[in-house]
């Protein structure tokens, strides 16, 4: 999917990264020497993103309605503000 996305978004003037957050727990401990349990939901993964602006998911439901998950609201997104997520990443020691 990452390589397919690179092709699809190649013409955009900004970079687009596609990552599978559901796999972080598979490599995190080896890289950072800190255990990182699997996420139990998409929302839990989004809630732990590094910046408040990145903590956002928008999807269209089967009935056509939009569902937005933005645990820190949308103000930073619309005001082009990037700030650290005040909620620490969920880790165990």
N, CA and C atoms as a LAMMPS dump frame, in Angstrom:
ITEM: TIMESTEP
0
ITEM: NUMBER OF ATOMS
279
ITEM: BOX BOUNDS ff ff ff
-5.0000000000000000e+02 5.0000000000000000e+02
-5.0000000000000000e+02 5.0000000000000000e+02
-5.0000000000000000e+02 5.0000000000000000e+02
ITEM: ATOMS id mol type element x y z
1 1 1 N 0.811 -1.186 0
2 1 2 C 0 0 0
3 1 3 C 0.862 1.26 0
4 2 1 N 1.992 1.207 0.718
5 2 2 C 2.866 2.378 0.77
6 2 3 C 3.386 2.717 -0.621
7 3 1 N 3.857 1.71 -1.345
8 3 2 C 4.371 1.944 -2.705
9 3 3 C 3.26 2.364 -3.659
10 4 1 N 2.096 1.774 -3.535
11 4 2 C 0.965 2.167 -4.389
12 4 3 C 0.589 3.618 -4.122
13 5 1 N 0.585 4.013 -2.847
14 5 2 C 0.272 5.39 -2.487
15 5 3 C 1.292 6.372 -3.018
16 6 1 N 2.559 5.986 -3.029
17 6 2 C 3.597 6.861 -3.57
18 6 3 C 3.333 7.174 -5.037
19 7 1 N 2.864 6.179 -5.761
20 7 2 C 2.541 6.398 -7.179
21 7 3 C 1.317 7.296 -7.33
22 8 1 N 0.294 7.023 -6.555
23 8 2 C -0.953 7.787 -6.649
24 8 3 C -0.73 9.258 -6.312
25 9 1 N 0.078 9.529 -5.294
26 9 2 C 0.264 10.895 -4.816
27 9 3 C 1.535 11.57 -5.337
28 10 1 N 2.215 10.96 -6.284
29 10 2 C 3.503 11.473 -6.778
30 10 3 C 3.421 12.891 -7.322
31 11 1 N 2.304 13.274 -7.901
32 11 2 C 2.181 14.602 -8.524
33 11 3 C 1.793 15.712 -7.553
34 12 1 N 1.524 15.382 -6.318
35 12 2 C 1.132 16.41 -5.351
36 12 3 C 2.337 17.256 -4.946
37 13 1 N 2.126 18.529 -4.661
38 13 2 C 3.236 19.391 -4.259
39 13 3 C 3.676 19.18 -2.805
40 14 1 N 3.027 18.282 -2.084
41 14 2 C 3.387 17.977 -0.695
42 14 3 C 3.538 16.472 -0.542
43 15 1 N 4.346 16.073 0.403
44 15 2 C 4.539 14.648 0.644
45 15 3 C 3.349 14.019 1.345
46 16 1 N 3.061 12.776 1
47 16 2 C 1.996 12.018 1.646
48 16 3 C 2.613 10.714 2.15
49 17 1 N 2.46 10.458 3.441
50 17 2 C 2.974 9.222 4.021
51 17 3 C 1.823 8.292 4.362
52 18 1 N 1.935 7.055 3.969
53 18 2 C 0.955 6.035 4.334
54 18 3 C 1.659 5.075 5.278
55 19 1 N 1.098 4.902 6.448
56 19 2 C 1.678 4.018 7.442
57 19 3 C 0.595 3.158 8.063
58 20 1 N 0.978 1.963 8.5
59 20 2 C 0.056 1.047 9.153
60 20 3 C 0.334 1.087 10.653
61 21 1 N -0.416 1.915 11.368
62 21 2 C -0.21 2.072 12.8
63 21 3 C -0.511 0.794 13.586
64 22 1 N -1.277 -0.101 12.996
65 22 2 C -1.611 -1.345 13.692
66 22 3 C -0.394 -2.256 13.839
67 23 1 N 0.705 -1.947 13.143
68 23 2 C 1.902 -2.785 13.21
69 23 3 C 3.003 -2.21 14.097
70 24 1 N 2.785 -1.043 14.685
71 24 2 C 3.823 -0.397 15.484
72 24 3 C 4.335 -1.308 16.592
73 25 1 N 3.437 -1.998 17.262
74 25 2 C 3.847 -2.847 18.383
75 25 3 C 4.805 -3.961 17.956
76 26 1 N 4.863 -4.288 16.676
77 26 2 C 5.735 -5.358 16.195
78 26 3 C 7.204 -4.951 16.145
79 27 1 N 7.483 -3.673 15.973
80 27 2 C 8.875 -3.225 15.842
81 27 3 C 9.317 -2.209 16.889
82 28 1 N 8.389 -1.606 17.608
83 28 2 C 8.7 -0.487 18.495
84 28 3 C 9.685 -0.857 19.603
85 29 1 N 9.446 -1.961 20.282
86 29 2 C 10.298 -2.332 21.408
87 29 3 C 11.736 -2.588 20.968
88 30 1 N 11.909 -3.258 19.841
89 30 2 C 13.264 -3.522 19.345
90 30 3 C 14.001 -2.228 19.003
91 31 1 N 13.285 -1.274 18.436
92 31 2 C 13.909 -0.013 18.013
93 31 3 C 14.151 0.942 19.179
94 32 1 N 13.206 1.01 20.146
95 32 2 C 13.289 2.01 21.214
96 32 3 C 13.466 1.423 22.616
97 33 1 N 13.535 0.113 22.733
98 33 2 C 13.743 -0.573 24.014
99 33 3 C 12.638 -0.274 25.023
100 34 1 N 11.435 -0.026 24.523
101 34 2 C 10.262 0.214 25.363
102 34 3 C 9.109 -0.6 24.785
103 35 1 N 8.437 -1.367 25.639
104 35 2 C 7.304 -2.174 25.166
105 35 3 C 6.173 -1.258 24.692
106 36 1 N 5.467 -1.704 23.684
107 36 2 C 4.363 -0.924 23.118
108 36 3 C 3.256 -1.906 22.746
109 37 1 N 2.233 -2.031 23.583
110 37 2 C 1.179 -3.012 23.311
111 37 3 C 0.373 -2.661 22.062
112 38 1 N -0.244 -3.651 21.446
113 38 2 C -1.057 -3.379 20.25
114 38 3 C -2.22 -2.445 20.575
115 39 1 N -2.613 -1.657 19.603
116 39 2 C -3.8 -0.812 19.755
117 39 3 C -5.039 -1.684 19.714
118 40 1 N -6.056 -1.293 20.461
119 40 2 C -7.308 -2.049 20.44
120 40 3 C -8.352 -1.414 19.53
121 41 1 N -8.006 -0.257 18.925
122 41 2 C -8.928 0.385 17.994
123 41 3 C -8.172 1.411 17.152
124 42 1 N -8.787 1.801 16.055
125 42 2 C -8.221 2.86 15.228
126 42 3 C -8.148 4.151 16.021
127 43 1 N -9.162 4.423 16.795
128 43 2 C -9.197 5.646 17.587
129 43 3 C -8.041 5.698 18.585
130 44 1 N -7.723 4.573 19.202
131 44 2 C -6.609 4.531 20.157
132 44 3 C -5.292 4.869 19.468
133 45 1 N -5.102 4.389 18.256
134 45 2 C -3.884 4.719 17.507
135 45 3 C -3.85 6.211 17.18
136 46 1 N -4.949 6.732 16.684
137 46 2 C -5.021 8.155 16.322
138 46 3 C -4.784 9.025 17.548
139 47 1 N -5.329 8.642 18.678
140 47 2 C -5.18 9.416 19.905
141 47 3 C -3.726 9.54 20.344
142 48 1 N -2.858 8.644 19.885
143 48 2 C -1.46 8.664 20.315
144 48 3 C -0.522 9.313 19.301
145 49 1 N -1.036 9.846 18.211
146 49 2 C -0.176 10.499 17.22
147 49 3 C 0.581 11.651 17.876
148 50 1 N 1.727 11.986 17.338
149 50 2 C 2.645 12.931 17.971
150 50 3 C 2.132 14.37 18.036
151 51 1 N 1.366 14.796 17.056
152 51 2 C 0.89 16.187 17.015
153 51 3 C -0.631 16.222 17.003
154 52 1 N -1.201 17.25 17.637
155 52 2 C -2.656 17.363 17.704
156 52 3 C -3.288 17.444 16.314
157 53 1 N -2.617 18.095 15.394
158 53 2 C -3.138 18.233 14.034
159 53 3 C -3.255 16.874 13.344
160 54 1 N -2.373 15.955 13.703
161 54 2 C -2.378 14.619 13.081
162 54 3 C -3.425 13.693 13.69
163 55 1 N -3.942 14.038 14.849
164 55 2 C -4.937 13.207 15.535
165 55 3 C -6.306 13.427 14.886
166 56 1 N -6.457 12.938 13.685
167 56 2 C -7.67 13.193 12.907
168 56 3 C -7.957 12.032 11.962
169 57 1 N -9.205 11.617 11.965
170 57 2 C -9.666 10.622 11.003
171 57 3 C -11.006 11.085 10.469
172 58 1 N -11.162 11.023 9.168
173 58 2 C -12.44 11.344 8.527
174 58 3 C -12.77 10.195 7.59
175 59 1 N -13.973 9.683 7.694
176 59 2 C -14.389 8.628 6.776
177 59 3 C -15.862 8.795 6.448
178 60 1 N -16.24 8.246 5.322
179 60 2 C -17.635 8.278 4.898
180 60 3 C -18.232 6.907 5.197
181 61 1 N -19.32 6.909 5.938
182 61 2 C -20.003 5.669 6.295
183 61 3 C -20.792 5.137 5.095
184 62 1 N -21.25 3.906 5.199
185 62 2 C -22.005 3.276 4.113
186 62 3 C -23.259 4.065 3.743
187 63 1 N -23.833 4.764 4.721
188 63 2 C -25.046 5.542 4.45
189 63 3 C -24.74 6.948 3.915
190 64 1 N -23.45 7.245 3.675
191 64 2 C -23.063 8.528 3.107
192 64 3 C -22.727 9.604 4.132
193 65 1 N -22.995 9.329 5.411
194 65 2 C -22.658 10.326 6.437
195 65 3 C -21.164 10.288 6.755
196 66 1 N -20.62 11.461 7.081
197 66 2 C -19.214 11.569 7.443
198 66 3 C -19.054 11.302 8.927
199 67 1 N -18.019 10.576 9.279
200 67 2 C -17.678 10.361 10.683
201 67 3 C -16.282 10.941 10.916
202 68 1 N -16.194 11.836 11.889
203 68 2 C -14.935 12.51 12.206
204 68 3 C -14.498 12.105 13.606
205 69 1 N -13.232 11.731 13.734
206 69 2 C -12.633 11.49 15.05
207 69 3 C -11.493 12.487 15.186
208 70 1 N -11.648 13.437 16.087
209 70 2 C -10.653 14.487 16.314
210 70 3 C -10.601 14.753 17.816
211 71 1 N -9.819 13.975 18.567
212 71 2 C -9.841 14.076 20.02
213 71 3 C -9.407 15.437 20.563
214 72 1 N -8.698 16.226 19.765
215 72 2 C -8.276 17.558 20.202
216 72 3 C -9.017 18.649 19.441
217 73 1 N -10.085 18.263 18.762
218 73 2 C -10.854 19.221 17.982
219 73 3 C -10.202 19.504 16.632
220 74 1 N -10.754 20.451 15.91
221 74 2 C -10.277 20.772 14.565
222 74 3 C -9.614 22.143 14.468
223 75 1 N -9.555 22.859 15.575
224 75 2 C -9.005 24.21 15.557
225 75 3 C -7.572 24.25 15.025
226 76 1 N -6.715 23.364 15.516
227 76 2 C -5.323 23.361 15.048
228 76 3 C -5.236 23.043 13.556
229 77 1 N -6.087 22.157 13.083
230 77 2 C -6.089 21.808 11.657
231 77 3 C -6.437 23.035 10.821
232 78 1 N -7.532 23.699 11.169
233 78 2 C -7.989 24.84 10.376
234 78 3 C -7.116 26.074 10.529
235 79 1 N -6.394 26.173 11.645
236 79 2 C -5.517 27.317 11.872
237 79 3 C -4.056 27.024 11.512
238 80 1 N -3.822 25.85 10.917
239 80 2 C -2.48 25.448 10.482
240 80 3 C -1.458 25.498 11.619
241 81 1 N -1.878 24.994 12.776
242 81 2 C -1.02 24.962 13.958
243 81 3 C -0.579 23.525 14.201
244 82 1 N 0.715 23.349 14.424
245 82 2 C 1.234 22.029 14.793
246 82 3 C 1.788 22.139 16.201
247 83 1 N 1.233 21.355 17.105
248 83 2 C 1.705 21.361 18.491
249 83 3 C 1.773 19.916 18.983
250 84 1 N 2.618 19.659 19.971
251 84 2 C 2.721 18.287 20.491
252 84 3 C 1.397 17.817 21.085
253 85 1 N 1.136 16.557 20.932
254 85 2 C -0.034 15.941 21.541
255 85 3 C 0.18 15.929 23.053
256 86 1 N -0.708 16.546 23.846
257 86 2 C -0.523 16.568 25.295
258 86 3 C -0.778 15.207 25.941
259 87 1 N -1.389 14.287 25.208
260 87 2 C -1.658 12.942 25.727
261 87 3 C -0.464 12.067 25.359
262 88 1 N 0.268 11.581 26.361
263 88 2 C 1.444 10.772 26.03
264 88 3 C 1.063 9.483 25.331
265 89 1 N 1.962 9.006 24.514
266 89 2 C 1.751 7.717 23.85
267 89 3 C 1.557 6.644 24.916
268 90 1 N 0.685 5.732 24.642
269 90 2 C 0.386 4.639 25.582
270 90 3 C 1.524 3.611 25.51
271 91 1 N 2.333 3.587 26.542
272 91 2 C 3.464 2.654 26.58
273 91 3 C 3.479 1.957 27.928
274 92 1 N 4.143 0.834 27.955
275 92 2 C 4.378 0.161 29.227
276 92 3 C 5.885 0.109 29.447
277 93 1 N 6.292 0.01 30.674
278 93 2 C 7.739 -0.048 30.954
279 93 3 C 8.102 -1.393 31.51
